């Protein structure tokens, strides 16, 4: 059975302080975001940040198990150069990776908190269908997420340990401990879930995937990652997800709202300019639904300033989301 290690945090409003520094990893770029003023770290997002971005060489990654990228020597060199340019002393940082780098499962299990070993065996068996047999050692994270159709719903994410280590090792060699590895959509949810008052869906469609996270009473209840290659097909997937997770419509709801829960469910989505987000907004407008709350820096953190450097809006938002939450 694969060794079980923490992969990422789940609820962005629980206990401990997050690192005050974050790195956002993509296939072609690595971005550092940290506070403008160094010194004693405080919880949450800093009011002013600086960003440093470096392009990654074409051979930074090789496809490992099930297509999950494994970083190579040229990635380590890029990390070293970025840290030298950032010139910041940081004992720990968060690392945010694209949703496509991680595999997600949602399963129902009887009393998972009392039967952790059985849960791990079930997850390893199910992830074996994704990664193939024999199942490689996995970096696995799972948590109960309330009642399911039968038993307790369990949300699980996994990545081959080989890949996770390859992303972390260059930082740790430089003395930077990676305190959490998480995916973009869950980092953004630290900021996006409060925008829907902890009730509804947060959609993040950055790059080749569109991820929907469903929240009830400020708790993550469901997570699904799908392709964003076809925006209309992605919206159809969102309609199916909303039908599964949305509560029944009120008697006063319009026929459109009753027929399509995606029209009425509270929703925040980003980044701006994503074809999936634009198609989602158009769908809700066409059917008389409320506007989609934007997942943008201006909407979620209007007082935050970038004092030096440049970063894409999506990268900056996920980095700040990684800083905002708590383990």
C-alpha positions as CSV (number, residue, x, y, z in Angstrom):
1,X,0.0,0.0,0.0
2,X,1.2,3.5,-0.8
3,X,2.6,5.7,1.9
4,X,0.0,8.3,2.9
5,X,1.4,11.8,3.4
6,X,-0.3,15.2,3.5
7,X,-0.7,16.7,0.0
8,X,-2.6,19.9,0.7
9,X,-4.9,21.7,3.0
10,X,-8.6,21.4,2.6
11,X,-10.7,23.9,4.6
12,X,-9.2,27.4,4.2
13,X,-10.6,28.8,7.5
14,X,-9.5,26.3,10.1
15,X,-6.5,26.4,12.4
16,X,-2.9,27.3,11.7
17,X,-1.1,30.2,10.1
18,X,-0.1,29.8,6.4
19,X,3.4,30.6,5.1
20,X,3.8,34.3,4.1
21,X,5.3,33.3,0.8
22,X,3.9,31.3,-2.1
23,X,5.2,29.9,-5.4
24,X,2.9,29.2,-8.3
25,X,4.1,26.5,-10.7
26,X,2.9,26.1,-14.2
27,X,4.3,24.1,-17.1
28,X,6.0,27.2,-18.6
29,X,6.5,29.6,-15.7
30,X,7.3,29.8,-12.0
31,X,6.1,32.8,-10.0
32,X,7.0,33.9,-6.5
33,X,4.7,36.2,-4.5
34,X,5.5,37.5,-1.0
35,X,5.0,40.5,1.3
36,X,6.6,43.8,0.3
37,X,8.1,44.2,3.8
38,X,10.0,41.3,5.3
39,X,9.9,40.6,9.0
40,X,7.4,39.0,11.3
41,X,4.8,37.1,9.3
42,X,1.1,37.7,9.9
43,X,-1.8,35.6,9.1
44,X,-3.8,36.3,5.9
45,X,-2.9,38.3,2.8
46,X,-0.4,41.2,3.0
47,X,-1.6,44.6,1.9
48,X,1.3,45.0,-0.4
49,X,3.2,42.3,-2.3
50,X,6.1,41.9,-4.7
51,X,6.3,39.3,-7.4
52,X,9.1,37.7,-9.3
53,X,8.5,35.5,-12.4
54,X,10.8,33.2,-14.3
55,X,10.1,31.3,-17.5
56,X,10.8,27.6,-17.3
57,X,12.9,25.8,-20.0
58,X,11.2,23.5,-22.4
59,X,12.7,20.4,-20.7
60,X,11.7,21.5,-17.2
61,X,9.3,18.6,-17.0
62,X,9.0,15.0,-18.2
63,X,5.7,13.2,-18.2
64,X,5.7,10.7,-15.4
65,X,3.1,8.2,-14.2
66,X,-0.3,8.8,-15.8
67,X,1.0,12.0,-17.5
68,X,1.8,13.8,-14.2
69,X,4.8,16.1,-14.8
70,X,8.0,15.2,-13.1
71,X,10.5,18.1,-12.7
72,X,14.1,17.6,-14.0
73,X,17.5,19.2,-13.5
74,X,16.6,22.3,-15.6
75,X,13.7,23.0,-13.3
76,X,16.0,23.0,-10.3
77,X,18.2,25.5,-12.1
78,X,15.2,27.8,-12.7
79,X,14.2,27.6,-9.1
80,X,17.7,28.5,-8.0
81,X,17.8,31.5,-10.3
82,X,14.3,32.7,-9.2
83,X,15.3,32.5,-5.5
84,X,18.4,34.4,-6.2
85,X,16.4,37.2,-7.9
86,X,13.8,37.2,-5.2
87,X,16.6,37.6,-2.6
88,X,14.2,36.9,0.3
89,X,14.9,34.8,3.4
90,X,12.0,32.5,3.8
91,X,12.0,29.4,6.0
92,X,8.7,28.1,4.5
93,X,6.5,28.7,1.6
94,X,3.4,27.2,-0.1
95,X,3.6,25.7,-3.6
96,X,0.5,25.9,-5.8
97,X,0.3,23.6,-8.8
98,X,-2.2,23.4,-11.7
99,X,-5.3,21.3,-11.1
100,X,-4.2,19.1,-14.0
101,X,-1.2,17.9,-12.0
102,X,-3.4,16.1,-9.4
103,X,-6.1,13.4,-9.6
104,X,-9.4,13.7,-7.7
105,X,-11.8,11.1,-6.3
106,X,-15.1,11.4,-4.5
107,X,-16.3,8.2,-2.8
108,X,-18.7,7.2,0.0
109,X,-17.3,5.2,2.9
110,X,-18.9,3.9,6.1
111,X,-17.3,5.7,9.2
112,X,-14.1,6.8,7.5
113,X,-12.6,8.5,10.5
114,X,-12.8,5.2,12.5
115,X,-11.5,3.0,9.6
116,X,-8.7,5.0,8.1
117,X,-6.7,2.0,7.0
118,X,-9.6,0.7,5.1
119,X,-10.2,4.1,3.5
120,X,-6.6,4.2,2.4
121,X,-6.9,0.8,0.8
122,X,-10.1,1.8,-1.0
123,X,-8.5,5.0,-2.3
124,X,-5.3,3.2,-3.4
125,X,-7.4,0.6,-5.3
126,X,-9.5,3.3,-7.0
127,X,-6.5,5.5,-7.8
128,X,-5.0,2.4,-9.3
129,X,-7.5,2.7,-12.2
130,X,-6.0,6.2,-12.9
131,X,-2.3,5.5,-12.3
132,X,-2.3,1.9,-13.4
133,X,-1.0,-1.3,-11.7
134,X,1.1,-1.6,-9.8
135,X,0.0,1.6,-8.1
136,X,3.1,3.9,-7.5
137,X,3.8,5.4,-4.1
138,X,1.3,8.2,-3.8
139,X,1.1,11.5,-2.0
140,X,-2.4,11.2,-0.8
141,X,-4.8,13.6,1.0
142,X,-8.3,12.8,2.0
143,X,-11.0,14.1,4.3
144,X,-14.6,13.3,5.3
145,X,-17.0,15.8,3.6
146,X,-20.4,15.2,5.3
147,X,-23.1,12.7,4.4
148,X,-23.0,11.0,1.1
149,X,-25.5,8.9,-0.8
150,X,-24.4,5.9,1.3
151,X,-22.2,6.4,4.3
152,X,-19.9,9.4,4.5
153,X,-18.6,11.3,1.5
154,X,-14.8,11.3,1.2
155,X,-12.9,13.8,-1.0
156,X,-9.4,12.6,-2.0
157,X,-6.5,13.9,-4.0
158,X,-3.4,12.1,-5.1
159,X,-0.2,12.6,-7.0
160,X,2.7,10.1,-7.5
161,X,5.3,10.7,-4.8
162,X,8.0,10.9,-7.4
163,X,6.3,13.9,-9.0
164,X,5.6,15.7,-5.7
165,X,9.2,15.2,-4.5
166,X,10.6,16.5,-7.8
167,X,8.6,19.8,-7.4
168,X,9.6,20.3,-3.7
169,X,13.3,19.2,-3.8
170,X,14.9,22.3,-5.4
171,X,13.2,24.5,-2.8
172,X,14.2,22.4,0.1
173,X,17.8,22.1,-1.1
174,X,17.8,25.9,-1.0
175,X,16.5,25.9,2.6
176,X,12.9,26.7,1.8
177,X,10.5,24.1,3.3
178,X,7.4,23.6,1.3
179,X,4.7,23.8,4.0
180,X,1.8,22.9,1.7
181,X,1.3,21.7,-1.9
182,X,-2.1,22.6,-3.2
183,X,-4.0,23.0,-6.4
184,X,-5.0,26.3,-7.9
185,X,-8.8,25.8,-7.5
186,X,-8.5,25.1,-3.7
187,X,-6.1,28.0,-3.2
188,X,-8.6,30.3,-4.9
189,X,-11.4,28.9,-2.9
190,X,-9.8,30.4,0.2
191,X,-10.9,33.7,-1.2
192,X,-13.8,32.6,-3.4
193,X,-15.9,30.7,-0.9
194,X,-16.5,33.8,1.3
195,X,-17.6,35.6,-1.8
196,X,-20.6,33.2,-1.9
197,X,-21.1,33.3,1.8
198,X,-19.8,29.7,2.1
199,X,-22.9,28.3,0.2
200,X,-22.7,27.4,-3.5
201,X,-20.0,26.7,-6.1
202,X,-16.6,28.1,-6.9
203,X,-15.5,27.5,-10.5
204,X,-11.9,27.9,-11.5
205,X,-11.1,27.5,-15.3
206,X,-7.4,28.3,-15.7
207,X,-5.5,26.5,-18.4
208,X,-6.7,23.1,-19.7
209,X,-9.1,22.3,-16.8
210,X,-12.3,23.6,-15.2
211,X,-12.8,22.7,-11.6
212,X,-15.9,23.2,-9.5
213,X,-15.8,23.2,-5.7
214,X,-19.1,23.0,-3.9
215,X,-19.5,24.5,-0.4
216,X,-22.2,24.1,2.3
217,X,-22.0,26.0,5.5
218,X,-18.4,27.1,4.7
219,X,-17.3,23.5,4.3
220,X,-16.1,21.8,1.1
221,X,-18.5,19.1,0.1
222,X,-17.7,18.2,-3.5
223,X,-14.9,18.7,-6.0
224,X,-14.8,17.8,-9.7
225,X,-12.1,18.5,-12.3
226,X,-13.0,18.4,-16.0
227,X,-11.5,19.5,-19.3
228,X,-11.9,23.1,-20.4
229,X,-11.0,22.5,-24.0
230,X,-14.7,23.0,-25.1
231,X,-16.3,25.8,-23.1
232,X,-19.9,24.8,-23.9
233,X,-19.2,21.1,-22.9
234,X,-17.6,22.4,-19.7
235,X,-20.8,24.4,-18.9
236,X,-22.8,21.2,-19.5
237,X,-20.6,19.5,-17.0
238,X,-21.3,22.3,-14.6
239,X,-25.0,21.9,-15.1
240,X,-24.7,18.2,-14.2
241,X,-22.7,19.1,-11.1
242,X,-25.1,21.8,-10.0
243,X,-28.0,19.3,-10.4
244,X,-26.2,16.9,-8.1
245,X,-25.2,19.4,-5.4
246,X,-27.8,22.1,-5.4
247,X,-30.6,22.1,-2.8
248,X,-34.2,21.9,-4.0
249,X,-35.6,25.1,-5.5
250,X,-38.0,27.2,-3.4
251,X,-41.7,27.3,-4.4
252,X,-41.2,30.9,-5.5
253,X,-38.4,30.0,-8.0
254,X,-39.0,30.6,-11.7
255,X,-39.4,27.6,-14.0
256,X,-35.9,28.3,-15.4
257,X,-34.4,28.1,-11.9
258,X,-36.3,24.9,-11.1
259,X,-35.3,23.3,-14.4
260,X,-31.6,24.3,-14.2
261,X,-30.0,24.5,-10.7
262,X,-26.9,26.1,-12.4
263,X,-29.1,29.2,-13.0
264,X,-29.9,29.7,-9.3
265,X,-27.0,28.3,-7.3
266,X,-24.7,31.0,-5.8
267,X,-21.6,31.0,-8.0
268,X,-18.2,32.6,-8.1
269,X,-16.0,32.0,-11.1
270,X,-12.7,33.0,-12.7
271,X,-10.3,33.9,-14.0
272,X,-11.6,36.8,-16.1
273,X,-11.3,36.1,-19.8
274,X,-11.6,32.3,-19.5
275,X,-13.9,31.0,-22.2
276,X,-15.6,28.7,-19.7
277,X,-16.3,31.6,-17.3
278,X,-17.7,33.7,-20.2
279,X,-19.9,30.8,-21.4
280,X,-21.1,30.2,-17.8
281,X,-22.0,33.9,-17.3
282,X,-23.8,34.0,-20.7
283,X,-25.8,30.8,-19.7
284,X,-27.0,32.4,-16.5
285,X,-27.9,35.7,-18.1
286,X,-29.8,34.0,-20.9
287,X,-31.9,32.0,-18.4
288,X,-32.5,35.0,-16.0
289,X,-30.1,33.9,-13.3
290,X,-28.1,36.3,-11.0
291,X,-24.6,37.4,-12.2
292,X,-21.6,35.2,-11.5
293,X,-19.4,36.7,-8.8
294,X,-15.9,37.4,-10.3
295,X,-12.8,35.7,-8.9
296,X,-10.5,38.6,-9.4
297,X,-8.0,40.6,-7.4
298,X,-10.1,43.7,-7.6
299,X,-13.2,42.0,-6.4
300,X,-11.8,39.8,-3.7
301,X,-8.8,41.8,-2.4
302,X,-9.4,45.4,-3.6
303,X,-6.8,46.9,-1.2
304,X,-3.9,44.7,-2.3
305,X,-1.1,46.5,-4.1
306,X,1.8,45.1,-6.2
307,X,4.8,47.2,-5.3
308,X,7.3,45.6,-7.6
309,X,7.5,42.9,-10.2
310,X,4.8,41.5,-12.4
311,X,2.6,38.5,-12.4
312,X,-0.5,37.3,-14.2
313,X,-3.7,38.1,-12.4
314,X,-4.6,34.4,-12.1
315,X,-1.2,33.5,-10.7
316,X,-1.3,36.4,-8.2
317,X,-4.8,35.4,-7.0
318,X,-3.9,31.8,-6.4
319,X,-0.7,32.8,-4.5
320,X,-2.7,35.2,-2.3
321,X,-5.3,32.5,-1.8
322,X,-2.5,30.1,-0.6
323,X,-1.5,32.7,1.9
324,X,-5.0,33.5,3.0
325,X,-6.2,30.2,4.3
326,X,-5.3,28.1,7.3
327,X,-4.5,24.4,7.6
